[in-house]
């Protein structure tokens, strides 16, 4: 199998690494932000996108309002 390096420890980078490792490849993940727990990493910023309730803590009021309105659009 191959040795693969993935640049970026965001959600997509980690999911890709997991799938490749499951397929038997040797995978290394590198992130200039230092990993998903760092504020500069994509996974850190995207975690609140799961619920408008989570956005209330850090987002501006307009973003929170749009999030709550979007719930009615989701089947």
C-alpha positions in Angstrom: 0.0 0.0 0.0 1.0 3.7 -0.3 2.4 6.2 2.1 0.2 9.3 1.9 0.4 12.8 3.5 -2.7 14.9 3.9 -2.4 18.7 4.3 -5.1 19.8 6.6 -6.6 18.3 9.8 -10.1 19.7 9.2 -13.1 17.5 8.8 -12.4 16.5 5.2 -8.7 15.8 5.9 -9.4 13.6 8.9 -12.2 11.7 7.1 -10.0 11.1 4.1 -7.1 10.0 6.4 -9.4 7.6 8.2 -10.8 6.0 5.0 -7.3 5.6 3.5 -6.0 4.1 6.8 -8.9 1.7 6.8 -7.9 0.7 3.3 -4.4 -0.2 4.5 -2.4 2.9 3.6 0.1 4.6 5.9 -1.3 8.1 6.4 0.2 11.2 8.0 -1.9 14.3 8.6 -0.3 17.7 8.8 -2.0 21.0 9.7 -0.3 24.4 9.9 -2.8 25.5 12.5 -1.6 22.7 14.8 -4.6 20.4 14.6 -8.4 20.5 14.8 -8.4 21.9 18.4 -6.7 25.1 17.3 -8.9 28.2 16.4 -7.3 28.5 12.9 -8.2 25.0 11.9 -11.3 24.3 9.8 -12.8 21.8 12.2 -12.7 24.3 15.0 -14.6 26.9 13.1 -17.1 24.5 11.5 -18.3 22.7 14.7 -20.9 25.4 15.4 -22.5 24.9 12.0 -24.3 21.8 13.4 -26.9 23.9 15.2 -28.0 27.5 15.4 -28.0 27.0 19.2 -24.3 26.5 19.1 -23.8 29.6 17.0 -25.4 31.8 19.7 -22.3 31.7 21.8 -19.8 33.2 19.3 -21.6 34.4 16.2 -23.1 37.8 15.5 -26.9 38.1 16.0 -27.6 38.2 12.2 -25.8 34.9 11.7 -27.8 33.3 14.6 -31.1 34.6 13.2 -30.3 33.2 9.7 -29.5 29.8 11.3 -32.8 29.7 13.1 -34.7 30.7 10.0 -32.9 27.9 8.0 -34.3 25.2 10.3 -37.7 25.7 8.7 -36.1 25.0 5.3 -34.6 21.7 6.3 -37.0 18.7 5.8 
